[in-house]
Amino acid sequence: MISKKQHRLMYSVQQPAKKPVIRWFIAFLVLIQFSLIWPIYPLVGYIEPIMLGMPFSIVWVLLCLLLSFSGLLAYFLWEEQDQKEHGHDVLGKVEQSKILPKDMIANESFSERVKS
């Protein structure tokens, strides 16, 4: 009897485990959102001190906005690099013939298509 291991057959039906980075990223965004509402925002929602000519409460909101943007950018770059490492096509390219109808693939002008 020939074993399955000799043929290198794979019968795994398990989904790959979700990466913990996704969970940390979602927790990071939720923490930033909680820092903009009660009970955290009232701790920093004062006019004094003035920073960069703006009240501290506005600086706090801008800081949270910049943190969420930088976190999203870092996650996007990490995900793109991770997909490249695992051999996935990042943009999910589709063949030209699947996107455009066959009559538009040929070098046919709009006026020629309207005439026919």
N, C-alpha and C positions, 0 to 999 in steps of 0.2 A: 504494500500500500504506500502511495506517495503522500507525503505530508504537505499541508498547505504552505508551510514555511519554506519548503524548497522552491515552490513556484512564486514565492513572494507575493502572494495574494493578500489583499487587505479588505477586511470585512467590517471595518469600524463604521458605525452609523452615528457616533457621538459628534455633536457639534463642537467646534473648538471653543475652549473656555473664553469668556469675555475678558478682555484685558482690564486689570484693575485701574489702569490710567483713566479709563472712562468714568469710573466711579469717583475717583479723586477729582477729576475735572468738574463733574456735576456738583460734588460737595463744595468745591471752591466757588463755583458760580452762585450756589445757594447761600453760602456764607457772605458773599459780597452783597447779595440782595437783602439778606437779613440785616446787614450793617447800615442799610438805608432806611430802615423802618424801626419802630419801637421794638425793643427797649434799648437798642444800641445807639440809634441816631440822636435821641435826646441827650446822651452823654457828650456828644461832640457838636451839637447843633447850636453853637453860640456864635455871636458876631465877633467877639474878641477871641483870640488874637487875630490881627489882620496879617494875612500872608499873601505876598505878591499883589498887594492892593485889593484883595478880596477878603470877605469874611471867611472865617475858618469853616463854617458850614458848607459854603460853596466849594472851597478847596477840598473838603472831605468827599463831596459828591463827584468832583472831577477826578480825584484820586481813585475812587471806586470804579469810575468809568474807564480810566486808563488801566487799572488792574484787570478788569474783565476783558478789555481789548487785548492786552498782552497775553493773558491766559488763553484766549481763543486763538490768537495767532500762534502761540507755542503749541497748542493742541493740533492745529491744522498742519503745521510743519512736521510735528511728530508723526501724525497719521499718514502724511504723504511719504515720509521716509520709511515708515513701517510697511506700507504697501509696496514700495519699490523693493525693499529687502525680501519680501515674500513673493515677488514676481507677479504681482497683480498690476493690471493696467490702471494707472491713476485716473485718467480721464474717462475710462470706459469707452474707448473709441469704437465707433460702429462703422461698418463698411458704407461707402458712399451710396451704393445702390439701395441700401435699406432706408436711407434717410430721404432721398429724392426720388420722385417717380422716374421711370425709364426715359420718358420724353424730355426731362429736364437735364439728364446726364449728358446728352449729346450737346455739342456746341450749337445750339439753336437759339436764335434771338427771340425776344418776346413777341415782336411783330410777326415773325414767321409762324409762331404757335397760334397767334390770334387768327391769322389768315386761314389756317387749316381747320 
